[in-house]
């Protein structure tokens, strides 16, 4: 949704909260199963008409991509424009495969408690109850050996990796051809979205920002900087179009969107600061945020 620095984090971990983490830690070490009794806190709203009531004491960590929220886990790393069907397909396939591995071990004679404790030992590294946006977490995650994917294009490519194709085929969910086809579709969708954004940016610069600079009689160097930005975006688009395959196009599109267009944005922002408001033909953040105060104004 907001990239690697905001939700969803580039590193997938799970938040359990202190209570259930301590419970599982004790189980993992003792291999003794006891009932988990979650702690509760009293919530007082300060309203006479509403009596105090009990709520689970577990905090809901909103920086975690996969937090435990009391009676359930939430997967909070789905993009705002993303269809959740494929996400749920992947998650359910992972769950089914994990349960199958556990049931196979138990059916071969292993004790259920031993199987559960072994799974916790093996995957304990994914539990993180801290701030997923902190500078320290990526360093710690690397030490734990967790996968870090800062690039959406890189993340897309994981769907067609041999180990993941083997998982889908083993669970009879997707064939190799189907997994690779979906990966190509994701590449193409990403590239097409970036292309539309780039062409829109070129139009905005040519049709609005450059005329605003000229009308304000600002230095010609500003127009030159804008023209260079337009040329750089067009050159980036040409590289996308001439790339050898869908993945290569998506990788070029990523550079265009996150580097070339960001540089052009910086140029435009600096110019917006000095163009008089009455000569700036694009809507500003102030006008968009406070639309009611601008509607109907002359």
Number of C-alpha atoms within 10 A of each C-alpha: 13 10 13 16 13 12 19 22 23 22 21 20 20 22 27 24 21 12 16 18 16 12 16 18 16 14 17 20 11 10 16 11 12 9 6 10 9 12 12 12 11 11 12 12 11 9 8 8 7 9 10 13 11 11 12 14 15 18 16 15 19 14 20 27 23 22 24 20 17 17 6 7 14 15 16 15 17 14 13 9 7 10 10 12 9 11 14 12 14 17 12 12 19 16 12 13 15 13 12 13 13 17 15 12 15 15 11 9 9 13 12 14 15 15 17 15 19 14 14 18 13 10 9 16 15 18 17 21 18 14 14 27 18 11 10 11 15 18 10 12 19 12 10 12 10 15 13 15 16 14 13 17 20 13 13 20 15 14 19 19 13 10 11 17 21 15 17 21 14 13 15 10 14 19 16 16 11 14 18 17 14 16 21 19 14 19 23 17 14 20 27 15 12 21 20 11 14 22 14 12 18 22 13 14 20 16 13 15 23 20 16 24 22 15 13 15 10 14 10 10 9 17 20 12 16 22 17 13 24 22 13 17 24 17 14 21 21 12 16 24 17 11 15 10 13 20 21 18 21 26 20 20 28 21 14 25 21 11 13 20 23 14 15 21 16 12 15 18 10 11 19 17 9 12 18 12 12 8 15 18 13 14 9 12 9 10 13 11 10 11 12 10 11 12 9 7 6 4
